[in-house]
């Protein structure tokens, strides 16, 4: 079980870092436009500025209910990516802490 929790924890921490990077890129894009469009949607951001993530929408539509996927991709990127980074970071750190099981860590 500890191995599973470690894997989950590291994957979530990596995902949090990726989401933080996407939030920084979105902030840069919005800032380069003079903050004229602070409500840049996730879909527009992914389509126009990170086309290598184009597969994410079709994957989300296949996994999530249609209204949830639509809501997520219509939401502002400057809200979604930081929120996802925080939640994934917290869950990842919780999983790593649970994997330690209360034992003191070796220094």
C-alpha positions in Angstrom: 0.0 0.0 0.0 2.9 2.4 0.7 4.2 1.9 -2.8 0.8 2.8 -4.3 0.6 5.9 -2.1 4.1 7.0 -3.0 3.3 6.6 -6.7 0.0 8.5 -6.4 1.8 11.2 -4.3 4.6 11.7 -6.8 2.2 11.7 -9.8 0.1 14.4 -8.0 3.1 16.5 -7.1 4.3 16.3 -10.7 0.8 17.2 -11.9 0.8 20.2 -9.5 4.1 21.4 -10.9 2.7 21.1 -14.5 -0.4 23.0 -13.6 1.6 25.7 -11.9 3.7 26.0 -15.0 0.5 26.3 -17.1 -0.7 29.0 -14.7 2.5 30.9 -15.1 2.3 30.6 -18.9 -1.4 31.8 -18.9 -0.4 34.7 -16.7 2.4 35.6 -19.1 0.0 35.4 -22.1 -2.6 37.5 -20.4 0.1 40.0 -19.3 1.6 40.3 -22.7 -1.9 41.4 -23.9 -1.9 44.1 -21.3 -4.4 42.2 -19.1 -7.0 43.0 -21.7 -8.5 39.5 -21.5 -8.0 38.2 -17.9 -10.9 35.7 -18.4 -8.9 33.7 -21.1 -10.7 30.4 -21.1 -8.9 27.1 -20.7 -10.0 26.0 -24.2 -8.8 29.2 -25.9 -5.5 29.0 -24.0 -4.9 25.3 -24.9 -6.0 25.9 -28.5 -4.0 29.1 -29.2 -1.0 28.9 -26.9 -0.4 25.2 -26.0 -1.5 23.2 -29.0 0.4 20.2 -27.8 -2.3 19.8 -25.2 -5.0 19.6 -27.7 -5.7 15.9 -26.8 -6.8 17.0 -23.3 -10.2 18.2 -24.4 -11.1 15.0 -26.2 -9.8 12.9 -23.3 -11.8 15.0 -20.8 -14.9 14.6 -22.9 -14.5 10.9 -23.0 -14.0 10.5 -19.3 -16.2 13.3 -17.7 -19.8 14.0 -18.2 -20.4 16.5 -21.1 -21.5 19.4 -18.9 -18.5 19.0 -16.6 -16.0 19.0 -19.4 -17.7 22.0 -21.0 -17.7 23.9 -17.7 -14.0 23.1 -17.2 -12.9 24.2 -20.6 -15.0 27.4 -20.5 -13.6 28.4 -17.1 -10.8 31.1 -16.9 -7.3 29.6 -17.1 -6.1 31.9 -14.4 -8.5 30.3 -12.0 -8.4 26.7 -13.1 -4.7 26.0 -13.3 -3.7 27.6 -9.9 -6.7 25.8 -8.2 -5.6 22.5 -9.8 -2.0 23.0 -8.7 -3.0 23.7 -5.1 -5.4 20.8 -4.9 -3.0 18.3 -6.5 -0.1 19.6 -4.3 -2.1 19.1 -1.2 -3.4 15.7 -2.1 0.1 14.6 -3.3 1.7 15.7 0.0 -1.0 13.9 1.9 -0.4 10.7 0.0 3.3 10.9 0.6 2.8 11.6 4.3 0.4 8.7 4.5 3.0 6.5 2.7 5.5 7.3 5.5 3.0 5.9 8.0 4.2 8.0 10.9 7.7 6.5 10.9 10.5 9.1 11.3 12.2 9.8 8.0 15.9 8.9 7.6 17.9 12.1 7.2 
